[in-house]
Amino acid sequence: MDKTKKYEVFMGRIGNDPELKYTNNQKALCELSIAVDGGDSIEAKWRNVIIWGKQAEKCPLYLKKGYKVFIEGLEEVREYTNSKGEQKSYKQVVANLVGFPSL
C-alpha cells in the first residue's frame, strides 16, 4: 500500500456522531466525517478524519453531529488493489490536534 502525506488545517461541521472504537491491541480510535465550506462552490467538501489515543476517547464526550470542529493533521492518500484487481485510492486526515470551538 502506497501512501503520501500533506499537512492540513481546517474547520468544519461534523456529519455524524463520533463513534469510539478500539483496535485489537486496545488503542482508541475515532473516525469523523467533516463538512468543510467549499469556498467558491455551494457544496461542502467532505473530509474523513481519524483520531487516535486520548483525543479519540474525548471526542464522543464533547462532540456531536453538527458541532464545529477544528482539525490539524496529516492528509494521507492511500492506494490499494481491491478484490477485482482494480487500483483504488482514498484520502483521510490523521489528526494530531482536534479543537472544540463550540465549548
Secondary structure, 3 states (H helix, E strand, C coil): CCEEEEEEEEEEEECCCCEEEECCCCCEEEEEEEEECCCCCCCCEEEEEEEEHHHHHHHHHHCCCCCEEEEEEEEEEEEEECCCCCEEEEEEEEEEEEECCCC
